[in-house]
Amino acid sequence: MRLNFFIPLCMVLVLVLSVLSGCSSPPEGSVTCCACLENQIYDQEISVYGTVSKLGELFCLCFILTSEGEELVVFYDTMVEDDGTERPAVDVSGIKNGDKVVVTGELKTEGVHRSENDFWASSIEKR
């Protein structure tokens, strides 16, 4: 009889802890950093969901985006293609560390002005 009470109680406790810990799936149309890196879809537009950190703390115009235990270095300015074409900067004035965002852009291969798995933003939407 006690087991019949204990199992549902444990299930409710796990659900409550998941909600309180901030576990959630990415917004529709986006993937997590982990999925982005696993799928290795380079040089194509993709939207990635995660939490901003290190904004204004790194020696680049970039920040760290984290979700599902993986990180991307997201550049929002000084993005230069191998042929010298400069990408436009993305405004980050409304973004701060700890914000949850969807960054649309491209996961990059290694090049003259970038490292493999750098992520170049074309837009950033606060969630």
MDAnalysis code that builds the backbone (N, CA, C; Angstrom):
import MDAnalysis as mda
import numpy as np

u = mda.Universe.empty(381, n_residues=127, atom_resindex=np.repeat(np.arange(127), 3), trajectory=True)
u.add_TopologyAttr("name", ["N", "CA", "C"] * 127)
u.add_TopologyAttr("resid", np.arange(1, 128))
u.add_TopologyAttr("resname", ["MET", "ARG", "LEU", "ASN", "PHE", "PHE", "ILE", "PRO", "LEU", "CYS", "MET", "VAL", "LEU", "VAL", "LEU", "VAL", "LEU", "SER", "VAL", "LEU", "SER", "GLY", "CYS", "SER", "SER", "PRO", "PRO", "GLU", "GLY", "SER", "VAL", "THR", "CYS", "CYS", "ALA", "CYS", "LEU", "GLU", "ASN", "GLN", "ILE", "TYR", "ASP", "GLN", "GLU", "ILE", "SER", "VAL", "TYR", "GLY", "THR", "VAL", "SER", "LYS", "LEU", "GLY", "GLU", "LEU", "PHE", "CYS", "LEU", "CYS", "PHE", "ILE", "LEU", "THR", "SER", "GLU", "GLY", "GLU", "GLU", "LEU", "VAL", "VAL", "PHE", "TYR", "ASP", "THR", "MET", "VAL", "GLU", "ASP", "ASP", "GLY", "THR", "GLU", "ARG", "PRO", "ALA", "VAL", "ASP", "VAL", "SER", "GLY", "ILE", "LYS", "ASN", "GLY", "ASP", "LYS", "VAL", "VAL", "VAL", "THR", "GLY", "GLU", "LEU", "LYS", "THR", "GLU", "GLY", "VAL", "HIS", "ARG", "SER", "GLU", "ASN", "ASP", "PHE", "TRP", "ALA", "SER", "SER", "ILE", "GLU", "LYS", "ARG"])
u.atoms.positions = np.array([
    [0.826, -1.188, 0.000],
    [0.000, 0.000, 0.000],
    [0.876, 1.260, 0.000],
    [1.938, 1.267, 0.773],
    [2.819, 2.437, 0.818],
    [3.492, 2.676, -0.527],
    [3.841, 1.633, -1.250],
    [4.482, 1.761, -2.549],
    [3.566, 2.489, -3.541],
    [2.269, 2.214, -3.485],
    [1.313, 2.881, -4.368],
    [1.281, 4.389, -4.119],
    [1.575, 4.827, -2.929],
    [1.609, 6.251, -2.593],
    [2.976, 6.856, -2.928],
    [4.027, 6.090, -2.745],
    [5.387, 6.578, -2.902],
    [5.740, 6.894, -4.364],
    [5.353, 6.034, -5.287],
    [5.707, 6.227, -6.699],
    [5.100, 7.513, -7.260],
    [3.794, 7.770, -7.103],
    [3.260, 9.048, -7.617],
    [3.896, 10.265, -6.932],
    [4.213, 10.157, -5.655],
    [4.841, 11.252, -4.940],
    [6.215, 11.557, -5.529],
    [6.985, 10.536, -5.840],
    [8.304, 10.717, -6.463],
    [8.170, 11.353, -7.844],
    [7.167, 10.952, -8.607],
    [6.971, 11.519, -9.942],
    [6.637, 13.009, -9.856],
    [5.812, 13.391, -8.915],
    [5.466, 14.797, -8.727],
    [6.698, 15.577, -8.297],
    [7.494, 15.021, -7.409],
    [8.707, 15.683, -6.935],
    [9.690, 15.911, -8.085],
    [9.888, 14.935, -8.948],
    [10.782, 15.069, -10.095],
    [10.265, 16.167, -11.034],
    [8.974, 16.212, -11.282],
    [8.393, 17.233, -12.144],
    [8.601, 18.628, -11.571],
    [8.351, 18.796, -10.285],
    [8.528, 20.094, -9.638],
    [9.989, 20.523, -9.685],
    [10.910, 19.625, -9.402],
    [12.332, 19.960, -9.445],
    [12.777, 20.325, -10.856],
    [12.240, 19.661, -11.871],
    [12.583, 19.991, -13.256],
    [12.137, 21.401, -13.609],
    [10.946, 21.763, -13.200],
    [10.433, 23.105, -13.475],
    [11.259, 24.150, -12.739],
    [11.577, 23.905, -11.481],
    [12.334, 24.862, -10.686],
    [13.772, 25.003, -11.161],
    [14.330, 23.977, -11.749],
    [15.716, 24.040, -12.203],
    [15.856, 24.742, -13.544],
    [14.738, 25.087, -14.159],
    [14.792, 25.812, -15.425],
    [14.935, 24.905, -16.626],
    [14.744, 23.620, -16.466],
    [14.823, 22.708, -17.585],
    [13.683, 23.010, -18.545],
    [14.009, 23.202, -19.784],
    [12.973, 23.452, -20.769],
    [13.514, 23.106, -22.138],
    [12.611, 22.879, -23.052],
    [13.036, 22.636, -24.420],
    [13.188, 23.978, -25.116],
    [13.956, 24.012, -26.191],
    [14.161, 25.292, -26.878],
    [12.860, 25.759, -27.525],
    [12.720, 27.062, -27.726],
    [11.533, 27.573, -28.419],
    [11.416, 26.954, -29.812],
    [10.204, 26.893, -30.319],
    [9.960, 26.313, -31.635],
    [10.815, 26.999, -32.698],
    [11.397, 26.201, -33.559],
    [12.227, 26.734, -34.633],
    [13.685, 26.934, -34.251],
    [14.043, 26.585, -33.019],
    [15.434, 26.727, -32.584],
    [15.931, 25.404, -32.021],
    [17.256, 25.319, -31.877],
    [17.887, 24.136, -31.300],
    [18.764, 24.577, -30.136],
    [19.223, 23.639, -29.348],
    [20.153, 23.940, -28.262],
    [21.579, 23.987, -28.814],
    [22.489, 24.507, -28.019],
    [23.908, 24.521, -28.407],
    [24.392, 23.102, -28.661],
    [23.962, 22.182, -27.824],
    [24.368, 20.782, -27.959],
    [23.935, 20.233, -29.319],
    [22.674, 20.443, -29.688],
    [22.171, 19.949, -30.967],
    [22.875, 20.632, -32.137],
    [23.143, 21.908, -32.008],
    [23.841, 22.654, -33.065],
    [25.216, 22.040, -33.329],
    [25.954, 21.770, -32.268],
    [27.293, 21.207, -32.414],
    [27.254, 19.752, -32.885],
    [26.278, 18.994, -32.403],
    [26.160, 17.590, -32.818],
    [25.824, 17.475, -34.295],
    [24.916, 18.332, -34.779],
    [24.460, 18.249, -36.170],
    [25.464, 18.828, -37.159],
    [26.369, 19.667, -36.689],
    [27.435, 20.255, -37.512],
    [26.919, 20.795, -38.845],
    [25.892, 21.652, -38.761],
    [25.357, 22.294, -39.958],
    [26.101, 23.617, -40.124],
    [27.146, 23.585, -40.934],
    [28.020, 24.738, -41.091],
    [27.550, 25.666, -42.209],
    [27.773, 26.962, -41.984],
    [27.576, 27.989, -42.998],
    [26.152, 28.029, -43.559],
    [25.181, 27.666, -42.730],
    [23.764, 27.764, -43.068],
    [23.052, 28.413, -41.898],
    [22.023, 29.205, -42.180],
    [21.309, 29.898, -41.106],
    [20.598, 28.897, -40.194],
    [20.773, 29.108, -38.891],
    [20.165, 28.270, -37.868],
    [19.900, 29.148, -36.645],
    [18.882, 28.810, -35.879],
    [18.562, 29.545, -34.653],
    [18.895, 28.668, -33.456],
    [19.648, 29.237, -32.516],
    [20.115, 28.485, -31.351],
    [19.657, 29.192, -30.080],
    [19.133, 28.415, -29.143],
    [18.608, 28.924, -27.879],
    [19.599, 28.647, -26.748],
    [19.750, 29.625, -25.854],
    [20.606, 29.394, -24.703],
    [20.667, 30.600, -23.790],
    [21.571, 30.520, -22.826],
    [21.763, 31.570, -21.819],
    [23.076, 32.299, -22.098],
    [23.005, 33.621, -22.046],
    [24.166, 34.478, -22.322],
    [25.070, 34.550, -21.097],
    [26.380, 34.462, -21.324],
    [27.367, 34.715, -20.273],
    [28.611, 35.328, -20.911],
    [29.460, 35.904, -20.075],
    [30.743, 36.491, -20.490],
    [30.595, 37.665, -21.462],
    [29.397, 38.242, -21.591],
    [29.209, 39.406, -22.448],
    [29.973, 40.578, -21.845],
    [30.848, 41.167, -22.639],
    [31.670, 42.273, -22.163],
    [32.881, 41.849, -21.358],
    [33.123, 40.548, -21.231],
    [34.228, 40.041, -20.418],
    [35.324, 39.388, -21.250],
    [35.091, 39.178, -22.530],
    [36.048, 38.484, -23.389],
    [36.807, 39.494, -24.240],
    [37.904, 39.065, -24.808],
    [38.732, 39.936, -25.649],
    [38.266, 39.885, -27.099],
    [36.949, 39.916, -27.290],
    [36.355, 39.938, -28.614],
    [34.959, 40.525, -28.479],
    [34.355, 40.857, -29.599],
    [32.970, 41.315, -29.580],
    [32.091, 40.075, -29.715],
    [32.038, 39.333, -28.608],
    [31.384, 38.037, -28.572],
    [30.922, 37.738, -27.154],
    [30.151, 36.681, -27.000],
    [29.735, 36.185, -25.695],
    [29.595, 34.670, -25.777],
    [29.373, 34.051, -24.651],
    [29.172, 32.605, -24.580],
    [27.671, 32.341, -24.504],
    [27.196, 31.414, -25.313],
    [25.810, 30.953, -25.272],
    [25.842, 29.507, -24.804],
    [25.064, 29.188, -23.760],
    [25.101, 27.852, -23.168],
    [23.709, 27.243, -23.118],
    [23.608, 25.977, -23.515],
    [22.385, 25.190, -23.321],
    [22.742, 23.718, -23.415],
    [22.056, 22.931, -22.613],
    [22.277, 21.475, -22.523],
    [23.736, 21.121, -22.304],
    [24.433, 21.915, -21.503],
    [25.810, 21.610, -21.131],
    [26.850, 21.924, -22.181],
    [26.458, 22.493, -23.311],
    [27.409, 22.854, -24.365],
    [27.437, 24.367, -24.530],
    [28.539, 24.861, -25.071],
    [28.733, 26.299, -25.253],
    [29.101, 26.629, -26.692],
    [28.624, 27.784, -27.126],
    [29.029, 28.365, -28.396],
    [29.622, 29.736, -28.125],
    [30.651, 30.106, -28.863],
    [31.158, 31.473, -28.835],
    [30.403, 32.206, -29.938],
    [29.581, 33.181, -29.526],
    [28.736, 33.914, -30.464],
    [29.352, 35.285, -30.726],
    [29.714, 35.532, -31.971],
    [30.241, 36.831, -32.373],
    [29.088, 37.690, -32.859],
    [29.056, 38.941, -32.399],
    [28.015, 39.878, -32.834],
    [28.610, 41.061, -33.590],
    [29.916, 41.100, -33.773],
    [30.587, 42.146, -34.540],
    [31.946, 41.612, -34.988],
    [32.617, 42.344, -35.851],
    [33.931, 41.990, -36.422],
    [33.923, 40.603, -37.067],
    [32.876, 40.351, -37.864],
    [32.756, 39.084, -38.583],
    [33.177, 39.344, -40.032],
    [34.282, 38.726, -40.440],
    [34.843, 38.973, -41.767],
    [35.017, 37.642, -42.489],
    [34.403, 37.549, -43.668],
    [34.531, 36.344, -44.493],
    [35.950, 36.259, -45.055],
    [36.317, 35.091, -45.546],
    [37.652, 34.874, -46.103],
    [37.951, 35.812, -47.279],
    [36.917, 36.210, -48.017],
    [37.119, 37.112, -49.164],
    [37.161, 38.589, -48.755],
    [37.099, 38.857, -47.448],
    [37.173, 40.224, -46.944],
    [35.823, 40.885, -46.709],
    [34.739, 40.236, -47.097],
    [33.396, 40.790, -46.881],
    [33.103, 40.859, -45.386],
    [32.695, 42.041, -44.924],
    [32.359, 42.233, -43.510],
    [30.866, 42.052, -43.296],
    [30.528, 41.282, -42.282],
    [29.130, 41.109, -41.901],
    [28.717, 42.262, -40.999],
    [27.446, 42.689, -41.065],
    [26.996, 43.787, -40.196],
    [26.951, 43.362, -38.732],
    [27.212, 44.319, -37.853],
    [27.146, 44.074, -36.407],
    [25.691, 43.881, -35.978],
    [25.512, 43.164, -34.876],
    [24.189, 42.950, -34.284],
    [24.150, 43.706, -32.960],
    [23.072, 44.435, -32.726],
    [22.914, 45.231, -31.508],
    [22.694, 44.323, -30.295],
    [23.527, 44.480, -29.284],
    [23.396, 43.702, -28.046],
    [23.093, 44.612, -26.852],
    [22.713, 45.848, -27.120],
    [22.504, 46.810, -26.027],
    [21.399, 46.393, -25.059],
    [20.428, 45.606, -25.510],
    [19.355, 45.158, -24.621],
    [19.604, 43.799, -24.002],
    [20.787, 43.241, -24.224],
    [21.121, 41.895, -23.741],
    [22.102, 42.009, -22.584],
    [21.921, 41.137, -21.576],
    [22.865, 41.099, -20.456],
    [23.133, 39.647, -20.077],
    [24.191, 39.440, -19.315],
    [24.529, 38.096, -18.843],
    [23.354, 37.524, -18.053],
    [23.057, 36.263, -18.301],
    [21.944, 35.591, -17.639],
    [20.668, 35.582, -18.462],
    [20.605, 36.408, -19.520],
    [19.415, 36.431, -20.381],
    [19.325, 35.152, -21.193],
    [18.104, 34.706, -21.402],
    [17.844, 33.602, -22.320],
    [17.500, 34.225, -23.665],
    [18.175, 33.759, -24.718],
    [18.024, 34.349, -26.035],
    [17.958, 33.269, -27.112],
    [17.436, 33.676, -28.276],
    [17.547, 32.881, -29.495],
    [18.442, 33.684, -30.428],
    [19.554, 33.078, -30.801],
    [20.505, 33.716, -31.713],
    [20.364, 33.042, -33.070],
    [20.088, 33.834, -34.080],
    [20.030, 33.327, -35.445],
    [21.332, 33.729, -36.130],
    [21.912, 32.776, -36.839],
    [23.176, 33.037, -37.504],
    [23.724, 31.767, -38.116],
    [25.054, 31.674, -38.177],
    [25.711, 30.535, -38.805],
    [26.816, 29.961, -37.933],
    [26.846, 28.645, -37.832],
    [27.974, 27.928, -37.250],
    [29.050, 27.879, -38.328],
    [30.244, 28.336, -38.013],
    [31.276, 28.514, -39.033],
    [32.327, 27.397, -39.010],
    [32.839, 27.118, -40.201],
    [33.999, 26.245, -40.339],
    [35.237, 27.107, -40.098],
    [36.384, 26.473, -39.975],
    [37.627, 27.234, -39.785],
    [37.930, 28.042, -41.036],
    [38.426, 29.248, -40.819],
    [38.759, 30.117, -41.939],
    [39.870, 31.075, -41.560],
    [40.132, 32.026, -42.429],
    [41.194, 32.999, -42.212],
    [40.929, 33.833, -40.959],
    [39.682, 34.244, -40.758],
    [39.338, 35.159, -39.663],
    [38.464, 34.511, -38.594],
    [38.451, 33.215, -38.513],
    [37.565, 32.543, -37.550],
    [38.069, 31.136, -37.237],
    [37.574, 30.621, -36.121],
    [37.873, 29.249, -35.713],
    [36.659, 28.361, -35.984],
    [36.903, 27.071, -36.114],
    [35.799, 26.139, -36.282],
    [34.874, 26.228, -35.077],
    [33.583, 26.198, -35.340],
    [32.495, 26.245, -34.357],
    [32.247, 27.633, -33.768],
    [32.898, 28.677, -34.298],
    [32.463, 30.032, -33.959],
    [31.061, 30.185, -34.521],
    [30.236, 30.974, -33.847],
    [28.869, 31.217, -34.315],
    [28.731, 32.703, -34.599],
    [28.384, 33.042, -35.833],
    [28.228, 34.430, -36.246],
    [26.768, 34.794, -36.226],
    [26.396, 35.747, -35.386],
    [25.012, 36.157, -35.225],
    [24.571, 37.095, -36.342],
    [23.320, 36.927, -36.767],
    [22.676, 37.887, -37.664],
    [21.516, 38.566, -36.953],
    [21.003, 37.936, -35.883],
    [19.982, 38.554, -35.034],
    [19.985, 37.854, -33.680],
    [19.564, 38.606, -32.665],
    [19.479, 38.071, -31.295],
    [18.136, 38.508, -30.726],
    [17.339, 37.546, -30.290],
    [16.021, 37.818, -29.726],
    [15.978, 37.363, -28.270],
    [15.675, 38.286, -27.382],
    [15.575, 37.966, -25.959],
    [14.311, 37.155, -25.712],
    [14.402, 36.137, -24.878],
    [13.261, 35.291, -24.528],
    [12.934, 35.484, -23.107],
])
